[in-house]
Structures are given as structure tokens and as C-alpha cells.
């Protein structure tokens, strides 16, 4: 293997290693229960480990007033979390896996057991980073920069690092969704062998046994089956039927026992325990009531702002936001990436052959379905939490990396310099900036990057690739700043 071939592998190892190092620190240092829903997930794991069966969601398992007291007092040791059991309706796969870890660590004290369960989530997070790179490599072979950029984004979004370092079923669900995307892209290129479709069915079933939100991938599976079938005009019916059954049968074999159990426990009309969950979570703010209080305009603005903030970092139980200047910088970075994506799409669409466009449409479909699920949930409950978009983090990371790569190309660097200079001008004329002397640093950073981008536009191709790589080490620094500057000091009991 040549030195050039080894560099991408070393870069991937570095990204995964940095993620694990930072995530382990989050797992170690985040105070107990200071991640959304962590007490309820832990109680589910403990019940499975100690009783060898699944819990039953009961009225009273969502003690709203008591939970608010726990959060207000930062979960002090003398206040028990035993009554917080509202996650008992969730599919069982993660909890069965976590229960095995719990049993192995029964000799440890409570913080030790929680740490062990958090480290299991870190393991799933590392797998997710690796799979993100595989998805990128499958969609765009040879575009090493895209795979590394996607991996780096998945590995460094601060809120995602925090969630993958907590006790929950979210990260395992994200791994299954990413694996489904990877397999679907592979099936687009090689639809004929039947065995990989069976493996896809197993993955879909395991995803369904982990979290119901993963079902947003089912339309993508159907779309891929339909697309590959159109290539076989002679035997399309038999071809489509065999592949549909190859996916559906393993998935149903895995999921149906859990569904049958739910129908026995919660009633034939509630196979997924959705109705029981809705009757138990009394006290959670309903969207209709909130809209009546604040009005549609404020509601839409709050949805957009809070979702963006909490996607990047709003810690604890949404009670610890970070400095507004950091959100402002992240908004600028995101806007530049989206602008680069808008510039890149028309050119890429012309350059790509028809078959090469379909995987990108698949990613866009995944993103749209996750977004639609998020909006649908918020039509019932006020849940402006960006973490609910993390099932689509892999598609997001590929698109953001592609956009940032476009805007940092030599031909675009003068445009980038002008955009950064424009952002600096807007901030400099804002009342908030004028009132805070510390924000001069923000202006200096913007202007400095603007000048650097302009100078880089004068360099030959490849001589200023650091511009593309710049956001990723900055995000690692932000991860550490969020942990030591916000999570630890503001969430300790």
C-alpha cells in the first residue's frame, strides 16, 4: 500500500479516535441523568436485566410534576428516579443488549453502571461514524474528501456527541438507518443477487426492533425496489415480488413477536403502544394549547430557532444553551455550506449520469422523510429538539460536506471572502454587537478568514485545501468547550 493510499485510512482512524476520546469524556463527566430521557431509558434497562422480561407502560410512569422538580434541582442524589418509566413502551432490542452490559456490571456502584451503559452508546457512535464513511464512499467512489468530511461532521456535532454518550436507544437506531442507506445504495448498483436483499430485510427488522422512528426508511426501501425493477421489463413482476418478500419476510419475523406481545398487553388495537403512550404522558405541552397562547408567527420562529440551537448544542434537558455568538458562527458556517450546495447541484446534476443521480436522491428522500416525521411529531407535542433530526445526520453530513467543499474551491474563494466580509459588516452594524466588546473577536475572526480566503484564491489548486478542513478541528474544539464550559458547570447538582 502506497503512502497516498494510507493517508485516507489514517485520516479515518484519526476521526474515529478523536470521536471516541471526546465521547468518552462526555460519558465520564456528564452528571447523572443530565441527558434527555436518560432516567427512563436506564429504568427500562434495569427492569429487563433484573426481571428478564419487558416492562409494561402504566399510568403514572410519566410523573410530570416530580420530573420537573428533578430537573429544576439537577437530579440530586437524594431524589430517586425510580418512578420515571415512560420509555417502557419502546421496542426492546437496545434494552436487551444494554441489559447484558448491566448484568456484567452489577458489582459496580450506580455511577459505574451508568458509565458502562453510556460507553455502549459510544461504541454504537463509533460504528455510526465508520458507516457514514462507507455510505459516502459507495455514493461517490474516489471522493475521499467527501467521506472524510461526512465522517468528521457525524463525529463532531456537539449535541450529537452528547447524545451518543448517554443511555438511550437513539444511537443504535441511527446505526441501523445508516446501514439501511448503505445497503440501498449498494442494491441500486447490484440488484440481482437475492441474498443481499435478505440481509437488508434483517437490517430493517432490527431497526424496527430498536426505535419506531426508523420506519421512515420503509418508503426508501420501496422506492429502491421499484427503481431496480424498471430495468427488467420482461420478468418485472417476479423480480419485484422476490425482492419485496426477501426484505419483508425477515423484517416481519423479527418484529412480529414484539407486536404480538404488545397486542396481548395493550390490546389488539394498539400493536405499537402508541395509544398507551399518549394516555400516559399527561402534562406534556400540546402544540394546540401552545399555539393558542403564543400565535402562529411566534410558534414558527421558536420552532426554527430552538431546533437549530438544539441540533448543535442545547444541553441537559434543553436547559443549557451555549453562547449566542457560537450559534451565530454555526449559522454562518451552515449558510455557507448551503450556498455552496446550491452552487454545486446544477453543475453536478449535469455532470452525473442518470444512474449516479439516484443515490443522491435517496439521501434527499431520507432527509425529507425525517424532517416530515419531525414536523408531524411537533403537530401534536411541542418538541423542538434538533436531536430528532439525527436519524438523517448521515445524509446531512454528506450534503454539508459537499457544500463546504464547493464554497472553498479555488474558483469560489473570492466569493467566500466576500461573503465572510459581508457577514462581518452585518454583525458590526448590529446593536447586539456594538453593545458587547467581546464580539470584536468574532469580527476579527470573520475578517481574518475573509482575507485568508482571498489570498488562498491566488494560490494554485491544492495549496489551500486547509480551508475545506478548517471547520472540523474547530468543531472538535467546540465539543470540548461545550463539555467543560457548559455541561459540567451548569448541570452539576
N, C-alpha and C positions, 0 to 999 in steps of 0.2 A: 504494500500500500504506500503510495507516494505521500509526500508532505502535504500537497494540495488536497488529497483525499482525506487525510487525517484531520485537517483543520475543522471541517464541519462536525465531525464526530466529537472532537474535543470541545467545540463550542456547545454542542448539545449536552455533553456531560457537565460542562460548567453551568449551564442554565438550570438543569435539574438539580445539581448540587447546591447552587445558590438558593433555589426554591426550598429544598429540604432544610438547609441551615436556617433560613429565616422562619419557615413554618414551624420548625421545632421550637424556636424561641417563642413564637406566639402560643404554641401549645403549653409550654412550660410556664410562661409568665402571665398569660391572661387569667385574671381572677376567676374562681369557680363560678360557673353558671352565667358568665357575662358574655354569652353569645345567644342570639335569638333561639328560643325554644329548647336550649340545651338541657334544662332540668327535666322536661317532659321526655325528651329522647333518652336521657340517662335512665329514667324510671322504667321505660319500656325495655331497655336492655337488661336492667337488673331483674325485672319480673321474669323475662324469658330465661335468664341464667338461673334464677333461684327456683322457678316452678316448672320449667321445661315445657311450657305452653304459651300461647299468645294471650295477652290481656284482652279484656272486654271494655270498650269505652262506655262509661256510665255517666249519668247526670251528676254533676259535682266535680268531675275531673278537670274542669276549667274554672278554678276558684279565682274569678277575675279580681275581686277586691283584695284578696290576700296576695295575689301575684303582683298587683300594683304596689303593695306595701313592700314586698320583697325587692322589687326593682328600685323603689324610692330609697330603701335602706342599703342598697348594693349587696343584697344577699348575704347578710351577716351570718356567721356560723350557728348562732342560737336559733335562727328561724329555719325550720325544716322545709324541704322542698318535696316531701313525700306525697303531698296531695296534688301536685302538678303532674297530671297524667293525660293531658288532652291529645297527645300524639298516639294514643293506643289504637287508633283506627288504621294506622299506616300499614302498607304491605310489609311482609316480615323478613325479607332476605337480609337487609343490612343488620337488623337486630339479632338475627340468628348468628351471623358472622361476629358481631360485636359481643354477643353473649359468650362465645368461645373465648375471646380475649378476657372478658370479665372473670370467667371461671379460672383462667390461668393466673389471674392477678388478685384472687380473693384474699390472699395473705397480706396484701398491701393496705395502707390506710386509704381513706376516701380520696384525697388528692392524687395518690398514686394510681388508683383505679381510673380516675378521670383522665389522668395524663396518658395512661395506656390506651384508652379509647380514643383520645384525641390523636395519638400517634398513628392509630389505624387510619384515621381520616387523612393524615399527612401522607401515608403510603398511597392511598387512593389518589390524592392530589398529584403525587409524583407520576403515577401512571397516566393521569389525565394530561400532564404536560408532554409526556412522551407520545401519547396518541395524537395530540394536536399536531405535532411534527409529522407524524405518519400521514394524517389527513392532508396536510399541506403538500407533502412530497408526492402523494397519489394524485392530487389535483393538478399540480404544476411540477412535473418531474424536471429536475435540473435547476429549479429556482430555490437554491439553498437559502438565499436571503429571506424568502417568504416563510419557509419552515422555521428558521431561527427566530424571525420576528414574531410569528404566531406563538411559538413556544414561550418566548420571553414575555409576551403580554399575558398569557394564561398564568404564567409563574409569578407575576409581579403586581397585578391589580390588588391594592392593599386590602379591600374588603373581601376579595376572593381568597387571599391568603388567610385572613382571619377566619373565614367560614370553613376552609379546608383544614383548619387546625382546631376544630370544635367537634363535639359529639353530635352528629346528625347524619341523616341518610342522603343529604344533598350531593356530596362529592361522589359517592358511588353511583348515584343516578347520572351525574354528568359524565362519568367514565363510560357508562353503557350508551348514552346518547352519542358520544364521540365515536365509540366503536361501531355503532349503527351507521353513522355517516361514513366512516372509513369503508365499511363493507358495502354500502350502497354505491359509493364511487367506484369501488373495485368491480361490482356487478355490472355497472354501466359499460365497462371495458371488456368484461369476460362473463357474459350472461349464460353461456351454455352449460357448464358443469352443474349438476344438481346439488352436489354436496355442500358447496359454499352457501347456497340458499338455505339449507337446513341449519347451518351454523348461524346464519342471520336470524332464523326463527328462534334459535336458542337464546341469542343475544336479546331479541325483542322480548321474549318471555322473562328473562332475568331482569331486564329493565322494568317491566311491568310489576314484577315482584319486589321492586325496590322503591318506586315512587310513581304515583299515578300521573304526574306531570310528564313523564317520559312518553306517554301515549300520544303526545303531539308529533312524534316521529311516524306514526302509522300512516298518515296521508303521504308522507315521503316514500315509504315503502311501496304503497300502492302506485304512486306515480312512476317509480322506477320500474316496477313490473310491467306497467302499461307501456312505458317507453321502449324497453327492450323487446317487448312482444311485437311492436310495429315493424321490426326488422324481419319478421318471419311470416310473410303473407300466406304461405301455404298451410302451415300447421299451427297458426297463431293460437287457436283455441286450446289445443292440448298443451302447447308450450306455456301459455299463461296459467292454465289450471294447475299444472305440475309445480310450477314455481310458487304460485299462491298457496297451494297446500303445503309445500316444503317449508314455507315461512309460518303459516298459520298453525299447523299441527303441533310442532314443538312448543310454540308460544302458548297455545291453549293447554297442552299437557302440563306445563309448568304453572300457569296462572289459575286454572280451574279449581284445583283443590282449595286454594285460598278463597276463591269466590264462593265455593260451596260452603265452606266454613262460615263465611260472613252471612250467607243466606240462612243458615241454621241459627246463627246467633242474633242477627239484627232483623231478620225477616226476609221473605222471598223478594220483596220489592226494594231491598237495599243491599245489593250484592257487593257494593264497594264502600259501604258505611258512610256515604256522603250525607244521607238524611240524618243519621245518628250524630254525625259530627256537627251538622248545622244546629241541631237542637241542644247540643252540649255547650257550644261556645257562646253562651249567653253573656252579654256585656261587651262583646267586641263591637267596635264602632261600625255601623252600617252606612254604606255610601249614600243611600236615600236620605237618611237623617242628617248626614254631614252636608249634603248639597242644600238641603232646606235651610241650614244655618249660615253657610258661607256664600252661596251662589255659585253659578257655573264658572264664571271667569276666574274667581279665586281658586276654585277646585282644580281647574285645568292647569293653572300656573303652579299650584302646590304639587300636583302630580308630577309635572315635568321637572321642577326644581329638586324636589325631595328624591325622586327616582335617580336623577343624575348624581346628586351628592352621595346617596347611599350605595350607588353602584361602585363608586370609587372608594368611599370610606365614611361610614357613619356608624360608630362602634357601640358595643353593648347592645341594648335593646332599642337602637335608634336614638339613644340619648346623648351620644358624644360625637358631634360633628367636628370637623377639623377647620383650620383657619380658612376664612373666605378667600384669601389670596391664593391658597393652594387650589381650591375649587376653580378659581379664575384661570390659573395656569393650566389646569387639566382641561378646562373648556376650550382654551386656545389650542392646546395640543390636539384635542378631538376635532375642533373645527378645521384645523389644517389638514388632518388626515382625511376628513370627509371631503374637503375641497380637492385634495389630491386624488381621491377615489372618483370624484365627479369628472376630473380631467382625464383620468386613465380609462374609464369604462368605454367611452366611444372608440378610442383608438384600439383598445384590447379587443373589443367586440368585432372590429373589422379584421384584426389580425388572426383571431382564433377561428379555427374551423368549427363547423356546426357541432361536431361531437365533443369538442373541447369546451364549448359553452355550457353544456348541460350540467356538469358538476358545480359550476358557479351558480347556476340557477337553483340547484339543490341546496346549496348553502344559503342562498337568499330565502328559499322556502322555509328552511329551518328557522331562520331568524324571524320571518314574518309570523310563523305559527307560534313561536314562543312569545313574541310580542302580543299577538292576539289573545293567547291564554292569559297573559299578564293583565291586559285590559279587561278581559272577561271577569277575572277574579275581582278586580277593583270595581266592577259594576255592582258587586254585592257587598264587599267589605273594603274599608279604607286600608289598603296595604301597599303604600307607595315605597316598596322596598326593592332597590335595584338588584338585590341578590336573586330575585325571582327571574331575572333575565340570564342568570349564569348558565342554565342549560344550553343557551345559544352562545356561550362565550367563545367556543372554538370558531364558529363562523365569524363572529365579531372580530376576533383576533386576526384572522386571515384578511378580512376586508380593511381593518385599520392598518395592518402592516403594509398591505398593497397601496393604500392611500398615502401613508407616510413615505414609502419608497418613491412614489411618483413625485411628491412635492419636494423631495430632496435630490432628485436627478439634476445633473448639471444644467440642463435646459430650463429647469424650473427654479433654480436657486435665486435668481434675481427677483422672480415673483415672490418666493418665500421671504426674501429680505424685505421687500416692500410690504408684504402682509404683516410681518412682525413689527415693522416700523409703524404701520397703521394701528395695530393693537396698542402699541406704546403710546401713540398720540391720543387714542380714545381714553386710555387709562389716565393719562396725565391731565386730561381736561375734566375728569370726573370729580365730583365733590368728595367722594369717599377717599380717593387717592390724595387729594390736597389736604385732607384732614389728618392723614396718617403719614408721619415722616418715614416710618419703616418701609412704606411701599416704594420708596425710591429704589430700593434693591430690586424690586420687580421690574421697574422701568429700566434700570441699568442692565439687568439680565436680558430683557427683550431687545434693547438696542444693541447690546454686545452680540447676541445671537444673530441679529439682523445684519450687522457689519460682517460677521464671520461668514454668513451665507452669501453675501455679496462677494467677498473675497474668494470664497470657495468656487463661485461661478467662473472665476478666472483660471482655475486650476484644471489640469487635464482630467479626463474621466478616470475614476477610481482613486484619485488622490485625496478626495474629501468624503469617503464613504462613512466617516465617523458621524456625519450629520444624520444618516439613517439610524445609526446605532445609538445616538445620544439619548433618546428618551428612555431606553431600557435601564441603564445604570441609574438614571435619575429616579426611576420607579422603585428600584431596589432601595435607594436612599430614602424614598418616601415611605416604603414599608417599615423601615427601622424608625423613622421619625414618628409614624403613627403608633407604633408599639410603645416606644419609650416616652413619647411626648403626650400621648392621649390615652391609650388603652390602660397602661399601668397606673398613672397618677389619677385618672378620673374614675376608674372602675373599682379600685380597691375598697373593701368595706371599711 
